[in-house]
Amino acid sequence: MTIARIAQEAGVSVPTVSKVLNGRSGVSDLTRARIEELIDRYGYRKPQAKGNNILELVFHELAGMQAVDVIRGVEQAARRHRFGVVISESGLREASTVDDMLERRPRAVLAVARLSESERDQLKTRGIPFVVLDPADDPPDDVPFVGATDWRGGQTAVRHLIELGHRRIAVISASGDSPGRARLAGFYTAMQAAGIAPDLKLVLEAALTREAGHAAAVDLLARADRPTAVFASNDLQALGVYRAAREAGLRIPDDLSVVGFDDLPVGAWVEPPLTTMRRPLAEMAAAAAEMALALARGEELGQRGVEMATTLTVRDSTAPPRTAD
C-alpha cells in the first residue's frame, strides 16, 4: 500500500494524504477522517524520522509571573536527561503553531493549561507524546496531566479563616476554568463542614487579575454588611483586594483578613505579607516534564494523572475578626 493508492481511493492529492500523515493542518475534518479510515484499514504507517532531543514547552499565553517557575522546573528536568527545551506560544495561532512544532520534530510536548483536541490529534498522528500541565479543563482519560489539589487548597484556605472566627467570608472566584471551580467547591465544603450557611451575595466572579480583584473587592467592601474576610482565587486578585481595602480606609488584617492562592513571590513582599495557598508550580512542571520524557523514551506511565499537594502559607494578612458576626 502506497500513499498514491490511498490518495486515489480517497479522491484527493498525494500532498493532502501527506498532510494527514504528518499531522498538519489545512485538511477539512471530513477529508481527514476519510484518509485516516483508509490508513487504518490498510495498516499503512509512515516510517518515523528520529526526533531531536527537544522537549517543546507550549504556553497558551506566555505571560505572568508563574511562567518563570514553569520554565525553571521544565529546564531542570530536561537538563538531567540531556534534552533541550523549546518554548512556544499557541494563543490564537493554533494551526501555525502546530505546523511550526512539527517542523522542529520534538520528542515530546508539554502544554501549559490546555491542548485542544485538534492539536492532540495532530500530535498523535505524528507519534509525538504529550502531557498537559495544570489543565484549565478536565482532561480526557487518555491525556496525561499534572495538576494541584485545588479543591483541597480552597477547603484549607477557608478552614483557616473559619478557625480564626470568621463567618462572613467572601470569595472572589474564577470558576471559568477547572482549578477555579475546584477552589470554589473547596470553599463550599469548608463552610458546610463548619455548619455555616454561605451568603451567596458574597461570592463574586472575576478574572484572575489585580484589576478584576480590585473591582470585585470595591463592591464587597462598600456594603453595609461587608465581609470580615476575603478568599481570592489567586494572589493577583488578593493584591486587588489590598488596594480596595486601602481605598476604603480598612486595615489588613485588623478590619479585613485576606487569603490568596498560588504563593507568588510578591505575596511575601507586600505589607502585610499575604497568607496564601502555595502551589508547587516548579515541582509540578518538573514532574510533568519527567512524564513527557518518559513517554518520549517509549515507557509506560504508572499513572496518567498526578495532583501535587497545595499547602497553606500563613503570614500576616489574616487574624481573628474584630467583632463576632
C-alpha positions in Angstrom: 0.0 0.0 0.0 1.4 3.4 -1.0 0.4 7.0 -0.3 -0.6 7.3 -4.0 -3.0 4.4 -3.7 -4.6 5.9 -0.5 -4.8 9.3 -2.3 -6.5 7.6 -5.3 -9.1 5.8 -3.1 -9.8 8.9 -1.0 -10.1 11.1 -4.2 -7.5 13.6 -3.0 -4.0 14.5 -3.9 -0.8 12.9 -2.6 0.2 16.1 -0.7 -3.2 16.0 1.1 -2.5 12.5 2.3 1.0 13.6 3.4 -0.5 16.4 5.4 -2.7 13.9 7.3 0.2 11.5 7.9 2.4 14.4 9.2 -0.4 15.8 11.4 -0.5 19.1 9.5 -3.4 21.5 9.3 -5.1 22.6 6.0 -7.3 19.5 5.6 -11.0 19.5 6.3 -12.3 17.3 9.1 -14.4 15.2 6.7 -11.4 14.6 4.3 -9.1 13.9 7.2 -11.5 11.3 8.6 -11.8 9.6 5.2 -8.0 9.4 4.8 -7.4 8.2 8.4 -10.0 5.5 7.9 -8.1 4.2 4.8 -4.8 4.5 6.6 -6.2 2.3 9.4 -7.9 -0.1 7.0 -4.7 -0.9 5.1 -2.4 -0.6 8.1 -0.2 2.0 6.4 2.4 3.6 8.7 4.8 6.2 7.5 8.3 5.5 8.9 9.0 7.8 11.7 12.0 10.1 11.4 14.1 10.1 14.6 13.1 13.2 16.6 15.5 15.7 18.0 16.3 15.7 21.7 13.9 18.5 22.2 11.0 18.9 24.7 8.6 21.5 23.4 7.0 23.7 26.1 3.9 25.3 24.8 2.1 28.1 26.6 -1.3 29.2 25.5 -0.3 32.7 26.7 3.3 33.4 27.7 2.6 36.0 30.4 2.5 36.3 34.1 5.0 35.7 36.9 4.2 32.0 37.1 5.8 31.3 33.7 9.2 31.7 35.3 8.5 28.8 37.7 7.2 26.6 34.9 10.3 27.2 32.7 12.7 26.6 35.6 11.1 23.3 36.6 11.0 22.0 33.0 14.6 23.0 32.3 15.8 21.3 35.4 14.2 18.0 34.4 15.2 18.3 30.7 18.8 19.0 31.7 19.0 15.8 33.7 18.1 13.8 30.5 20.2 15.9 28.2 17.2 17.4 26.4 16.9 20.9 25.1 13.7 23.0 25.7 12.0 25.0 23.0 9.4 27.5 24.3 6.4 28.4 22.1 3.1 30.2 22.4 -0.1 29.0 20.8 -2.5 31.8 21.5 -4.8 32.4 18.6 -2.4 30.8 16.1 -3.1 27.2 16.8 -2.8 25.8 13.3 0.5 27.5 12.5 1.9 26.8 16.0 1.4 23.0 15.5 2.9 23.2 12.0 6.0 25.0 13.4 6.2 22.5 16.2 6.1 19.5 13.7 8.9 21.1 11.7 11.1 21.1 14.8 10.3 17.4 15.4 10.3 17.5 19.2 10.5 14.1 21.0 7.6 15.2 23.4 5.3 18.2 24.0 4.4 19.7 27.4 1.5 22.1 27.1 0.6 24.5 29.9 -3.1 24.7 30.8 -4.6 23.5 27.5 -4.1 21.4 24.4 -7.0 21.4 22.0 -8.5 18.2 20.6 -7.2 19.2 17.1 -3.7 19.7 18.5 -3.8 16.4 20.3 -5.0 14.6 17.2 -2.2 16.0 15.1 0.5 15.1 17.7 -1.0 11.6 17.9 -0.9 11.2 14.2 2.8 12.1 14.2 3.6 9.9 17.1 4.6 12.7 19.4 3.7 12.1 23.1 2.3 15.0 25.2 1.4 16.0 28.7 -0.7 18.8 30.0 0.5 20.9 33.0 -2.2 22.5 35.3 -5.1 21.8 32.9 -7.7 24.5 32.6 -10.4 21.9 31.8 -10.9 18.4 32.9 -8.7 16.4 30.5 -9.9 13.2 28.7 -9.0 10.0 30.4 -6.2 9.2 27.9 -4.4 12.6 28.3 -1.6 12.6 30.9 -1.5 15.6 33.2 -0.1 17.1 36.3 -2.2 19.4 38.4 -2.6 20.6 42.0 -5.0 19.8 44.8 -7.1 22.9 44.1 -10.2 21.6 45.9 -8.3 20.7 49.0 -6.5 24.1 48.8 -9.7 26.0 48.7 -11.0 24.0 51.6 -7.8 24.6 53.6 -7.8 28.3 53.0 -11.4 28.8 54.1 -11.0 26.5 57.1 -8.1 28.7 58.2 -10.4 31.7 58.2 -13.2 29.8 60.0 -10.8 28.7 62.7 -9.8 32.3 63.3 -13.5 33.0 63.9 -14.7 34.4 60.6 -18.2 33.7 59.4 -18.9 36.3 56.8 -16.4 35.1 54.3 -16.4 36.4 50.7 -15.0 34.6 47.7 -13.6 36.2 44.6 -13.9 33.2 42.3 -12.7 32.4 38.8 -14.9 29.4 38.0 -14.3 29.7 34.3 -11.6 27.0 34.5 -11.2 23.7 36.3 -8.8 24.9 39.1 -11.1 27.9 39.8 -14.2 25.6 40.1 -12.3 23.3 42.4 -11.2 26.1 44.7 -14.8 27.4 44.9 -16.0 23.9 45.7 -13.5 23.7 48.5 -14.9 26.9 49.9 -18.4 25.4 50.0 -17.2 22.2 51.5 -15.4 24.0 54.3 -18.4 26.2 55.1 -20.7 23.2 55.1 -18.4 21.2 57.4 -18.4 24.1 59.8 -22.2 24.4 59.7 -22.1 27.9 58.2 -24.5 28.9 55.5 -22.5 30.8 52.9 -24.0 34.2 51.8 -24.2 33.8 48.0 -24.2 37.5 47.6 -20.6 37.4 48.8 -19.5 35.0 46.0 -18.3 37.1 43.1 -16.8 36.1 39.7 -13.7 37.9 38.5 -10.8 37.4 36.1 -7.5 36.3 37.6 -6.0 39.8 37.6 -5.2 42.5 40.1 -7.7 44.9 38.4 -10.5 42.4 38.5 -9.8 41.6 42.1 -9.9 45.3 43.0 -13.2 45.8 41.2 -14.8 42.9 43.0 -13.5 43.9 46.4 -14.7 47.5 45.9 -18.2 46.1 45.5 -17.9 43.8 48.6 -16.4 46.4 50.9 -18.9 49.1 50.0 -21.7 47.0 51.5 -23.2 47.8 54.9 -22.8 44.1 55.8 -19.3 43.8 54.4 -17.4 40.6 54.9 -14.7 40.2 57.6 -12.6 38.1 55.3 -12.0 37.5 51.6 -10.7 34.4 49.9 -9.3 35.2 46.5 -8.8 32.7 43.7 -5.2 33.8 43.2 -2.6 36.2 44.6 -3.2 38.8 41.9 -6.8 39.1 42.9 -5.7 39.3 46.5 -3.5 42.3 45.7 -6.5 44.0 44.2 -8.3 43.4 47.5 -5.4 45.1 49.3 -5.8 48.2 47.1 -9.6 48.3 47.6 -9.2 47.9 51.4 -6.7 50.9 51.5 -9.2 53.0 49.4 -12.0 52.1 51.9 -9.9 53.1 54.9 -9.7 49.5 56.1 -6.6 47.9 57.6 -5.5 44.3 56.9 -5.8 42.2 58.9 -7.4 44.4 61.7 -10.5 45.1 59.7 -10.3 42.6 56.9 -8.5 39.2 56.5 -7.3 38.2 53.1 -6.1 34.8 51.7 -4.8 34.3 48.2 -3.8 31.3 46.1 -0.5 30.4 44.3 2.1 31.9 46.7 3.7 34.2 44.1 6.9 35.9 45.4 5.2 39.2 45.5 2.9 37.9 48.3 5.9 37.9 50.7 6.9 41.5 49.7 3.6 43.3 50.2 2.6 44.9 53.5 1.3 43.0 55.3 2.7 39.8 53.8 0.0 37.7 52.2 -1.4 34.5 53.7 -1.9 32.2 50.7 -2.1 28.7 49.4 1.2 27.5 47.9 1.0 25.5 44.6 4.4 23.9 43.9 4.4 25.0 40.3 8.1 24.5 39.6 7.9 20.9 41.1 4.7 20.3 39.1 6.4 21.5 35.9 9.4 19.2 36.6 7.1 16.2 37.2 5.2 16.9 34.0 8.5 17.1 32.1 9.6 13.8 33.5 6.3 12.2 32.4 6.7 13.7 28.9 10.3 12.5 28.6 9.4 9.0 29.8 6.8 8.8 27.1 9.4 10.0 24.6 11.5 7.0 25.6 8.6 4.7 25.0 8.0 4.0 28.6 4.5 3.3 30.1 3.4 5.8 32.8 2.5 4.4 36.2 -0.5 6.8 36.3 -2.0 9.2 33.8 -2.9 12.0 36.2 -0.9 13.4 39.1 -2.1 16.0 41.6 0.6 17.7 43.8 -0.4 19.0 47.2 -1.1 22.6 48.0 0.0 23.9 51.4 -1.1 26.9 53.5 1.5 29.6 54.0 0.3 31.7 56.9 1.7 35.3 57.0 0.2 38.5 58.4 -2.9 39.2 56.3 -5.2 37.0 58.4 -6.3 37.5 62.0 -9.5 36.9 64.1 -12.3 39.3 63.2 -12.5 42.5 65.3 -16.0 41.6 66.4 -18.2 38.5 66.2 -20.6 38.3 63.3 
